């Protein structure tokens, strides 16, 4: 039903925009990669393998003066040379984006359908990199903003997503949220505002169903400190009401949790360097019915060695813990990844990278991995016509 809705939305928006002269473009990307990882599943019983991947993607875009629509269709194909063929996957994805602007209003809509391995989201989810489960995710995200005055604007954003798992290792989940915000441009350098969010997380497994309501209120800001420095952030409070129901007995257990939210970043940009530091604290529903509080610190550096060579360095530290009583095992993750990008042509580049991962559980288990990879990024300029 949701896929059919995406289809109707695409047709309606494209037909409406056809009244005006528009520019069409058909482009594509092809990003083959080869990687060696000495611990693919990030487990204490390490298994190494070569990993080959390719993601052919085609994008159709249509633009007029006040409206843009785009549709991307692609496949993620993964192959492992030394692992069971059960780990070889072909996962499709479809992404739609549309926007429409008037003098004071901006409308937006995005809709996605993706299939992906649970390993691709394990860092933010359960920390289980060993599962062979495939998650099918459908989502739709409408948005609206209105310019009240030269300085003030209002916004309203909605989100709905449904995730279905191919195995019983993970629950089927459904997430809904709505956010209302006010933003004020105080001067050329400073803008700030208030945001309120109501979210609902539901999951259904073999033995347990969950229903969680989260309420949060935050204040945000963005400040251009100088020509080189920009800082932005949001800080707030949240309240989570949870309900767990055991299917076999029908017993229902309720709980509540309060805490804070944080999202801060500082960026320094000069002629040849970009430095970024970020801090965050957020809630993330997992595929096992838990709701995790995730604290994350990250930093990155990008340095232009020449017109064609760019060196990059990214590192992060993350702590995850369930906010529910009775399951407070903490998980720590460390990532460190230097890379070098060589721009061969305007639409083609090579990326060489090393990635170190480490995961530690409070129970005492710990594992790390080292991976080296090379990726060819190719963007076909495609076909562009105006009519």
N, C-alpha and C positions, 0 to 999 in steps of 0.2 A: 504493500500500500504506500509506504513512504517513497519507494523508488518510482512508483507511478506519479506521486505528487511532484517529485523532482522533475519528471518529464514534462508535466503540465506547466510548471512554473517556468521552465526554460522556454517552452513554446510561446507562452503568453508574453514574456518579457522581450523575446526576439521579435514577435509580431508587432508589439507596440512600438518598439524602436524603429521598425522598418518604415514608419511614416516619414522619417527624416533621412537626409543624406547621411551615409555612414561609411566608416572604414572597417573593412573585414581583414582579418589576418589569420593565417593557418601556420602555426609553428610547431616544432617538436624538439625534444631533448632525448639524448641517449647517453647514459652515464655508466658504462661498464667498469667494474672494479674487481681487483684480486687482493685477497687478504690472507695472511697466515696468523692464526690465533693459537697460542699454546694452552688455552683453557676456554674453549668456546662457551661452555655452560656455566662458567664462573663457580665451579663446585670444588670440594676438597678432593674428589677423584677426577683429576684433570684429564680432559680429552682434547687433543690438538687436531687441527685440520686446516687445509686450504679452503677458503670460502670465495666463491665466484658469484657475482651479482650483476644484474643489469636491469635498468628501469626505463624502458621505452615509454615515452609520454607524448601525446598529441594535444595541442591546445588550440581551440577555436575562439577568437575574440571579435566582438563587434562593439564599436564605439560611435556615439554621436556627441553633440555638444554637451548634453546634460545627462547622458545615460551610457553605462558600460556594462556589458555582460561577457562572461567568459566560461568556457566549459573545457575541463581537462580530463582526459581519459588515458589510463596507463596500466602497466603491469609491473609488478616487482617479482623478478625471478631469481631464486637463490639455489645454489648447488654447493654441496660439501663433498670433498674428495675422500675423506677418511671416516665419515660418519654414516650411520644408517640412512637409507634412502627416505625414511620417514621424515627426515629433517629437510629434504628438498621440497621447495614450495613454489607455487605460482599464484600470486595474490593480486587481484585487480583493484583498481580504485577509480572513482569518478568524483570530480569536484566542480561545483558550480558557484559562481560569484556574480552578483549583480548590484548595481548602484544607480540611483536616480536623484538628481539634485534640482532644486528650485532656488529662488532668490534667498529664502530663509531656511528651507528644510532640506534634509539629506536622508534618503531612504537606502537601506542596505539589506541584502539577503545572501546568505551562503548556505549551501546544502552539500553534504558529502556522503559517500558510501565507500568504505574501505574494508579490505580484508588484510589482516596482518598477524604475524606470530605474536604470542604473548610475551616472548623475549624482547620484542621491540619496545614494550612499555613496562618491563619488569622493574626498572629503576624507580619509577614513580608509583608502581603498583605493589606487588607482593614481594619483590626481590627474588622471585623464582625464575632463574634463567634456564632451567632444565626442561620445562614443560614443552610439549609439542603441540599445544592447543593453538587453534586459529580463532581469532576474534573477528567477528563481523560487526562493524559499527556503522550506524546510520545517524546522521545529525542534521539539524536545521537551525539557523541562527539569524533571526530578523533583527534589524536595528533601525532607530529613528533618532534624529537630532534636530533641534529647532533653535535658531539664532534669535534670542529675545531682544538683544540690543547689540551695539558694537562690542560690548564687553562681556555680556552674559549669554550662556547657552544652556539648554536642557537636553538630556539624552535618555533614551529608553532602549534597553537591549534584552533580548530573550534568547534562550538556548534550550534545545531539547536533543538528547542523544540516547540511543539504545544500543547496547552491546550484547551480542549473543556469542557464547563460547561453544566450540566444537567438542569439548570434553567436559566431564563432570568435575574436573579439577578446579574449575572456576564457575562462579555464579553468573547467571544472566542479570544484567543491570540496566537501570533506567535513571537518567539524570535530567532534572528540569531546573531552570533558574531564570530569574528576571532581575534586572538591575536598573535603577533610576538614578540619575546623577545631575548635578548642577555644576557648571564651570564658569569661572570669572577670570578675564584677562585684566589683571591689575595694572600692568604696564608692559613695555616691550620685553622685559626680562622675566616677569613673574606671572604665572597663572596658578589658580588653586580652586578646589571645589570639594563637594561632598558627594558620597555615593552610598546607596543602600541596596543590599542584595538579599533576596530570599531564594533558597535552593532546597530541592528535595532529592534525596538519593534513595532508590529502591533496588533491592536485589532478591533473587529467588534461586535457592539451591535445592539439593536433594533433601536436606533435613531442616533447613532454616530459611526464613524470609526476614528481611529487614526493611525498615521505613524510617528514614532520618530527615529531619527538617533543620536547616541551618539559616540563621539570621545574622547579618553582619552590617555594620555601619563604619565607614572609613572616611578620612579626609585625605586629599591628594594634592600634590603640588608639582610644578615644573619650573625650574629656575635656570636661566642662562647666566652663569656666574661670571663668565668672561668670554672672549672670543674663542678660547680653547676649551673651557669647561662647561658642561651641562649636567645638572643634577635633577633627578625626579624621584618621587616616592609617594607612598601611601601607607597610612597606619590606621588601625581600627580595632574594634572589638567584635567578637562573634559569640553566638550561643547556639549549641547543637542539642536538639532533642532527639533521642534515639528510641527505637522500639524493635525488639527481637522476638520472633515467634517461632517456637519449635513445632514443626509440622506433625510429628508423631504424637505428642502429648497435647498440643494446642496451648501450651503455657506461653504467656507473653511477659516479657521483661522490659521495663522502661528505664531509661537513664538520661542524664543531661550532662553537658560539659560546656564550660566557658573558657575563653582564652582571647588571644590577640592575633591580629594579622599584620603583616609587614611586607612591603615591596619597595626596595630602594635601589637606585642605580646611579653611578657617576661615570661620565664619559669624558675623556680628554682627547682631542683631535688636533693634530698639527699636520704639516705638509707630508710627512712620511710615516707617522705613527698614529695608532688608535688604541687607547687604553680604556678598559672597562672593568668596573668593580660592581658587583651586585649582591644584595642580601634579600632574603625572602623567608616568610613563614606563611604557610597556607594549609588548607585542608584538601585531602584528595581521597575520594572513595575508591576502595580497592575491589578486585575481582573475587574476594572471598567474603564480602559483606562488611568488612571493617572500614572504618574511616580513619585515615592516617593524618597526623600532623607532621608536616615536612618542613624542616629548617635547612636552608641551603645558602652557602657562600660560594661565589664563583668570581673568577678573574680571567681576563683575556688580554692579549697584546697582539697587534698586527703591525708589521714593519715592512715598508716597501724598500726592498733592496735595490731594485732597478725598475725600469718601465715594465719588465716582464716577470720579475721574480718578487714574490711576497712571502715573508715568513710569518707564521702564526703560532701562538701558544695559548692554550686554554686549560684551566684547571678548576676543579670544584670539590667541595666537601658537603656531604648531605647526611642529615640525621632524620630517620623516620620512626615514628612511634604511634601506636593506636591510641586514640583519645578515649576509648571505652575501658571501663574497669574490668580487671581480670585478664587483660591481654596487653601488657605494657612492655613487651620485649622490644628493645631499641635495636635498630639496624643502622649501620654506618657505611657510607659509600664514598670512595675517593676516586676521582678521575684526573688523569694528567695526559695531555695530548699536544705535542708539537707537530707542526706540519709545514710543508713548503709547497707553494703553488707556482707553477710555471705557465705563463700565458703564451701558448704557442701561436695562436691566431686570435682575432677579435672574438670569435665564437667557439674557441676550443682551448682547453687548458688541461694540464696534468697536475694532480695533487698527490704528493707523497706524505704519508703520515705514520706516526707511532702513537699507540694508545695503551695506557696503563690503567687497569681497573682493579679495585680492591673492595671487597665486601666483608664486613665483620658483623656477626650476630651477637647479641648479648648473651646467648646461651653458650658462647665460646667458639662456635664454628667460624672459620675464616678462609677466604680464598682470594687469589689474585690472578691476573692474566696480563700477558703482553701480546700486542698485535701490531703488525706492520702491514701497510696497504698502499696500493697505488690505484688512482681513479682517473679515468679520462672523462672530462666533462665536455660534451658537445651539444651546442644549441644550433639547430637549423633555423636560419632566418626566415625560411618559408615563403609563403605567397601573401601579398598584400594588395587589396583592390579597394577602390572607392566608388560608390554608386549612390 
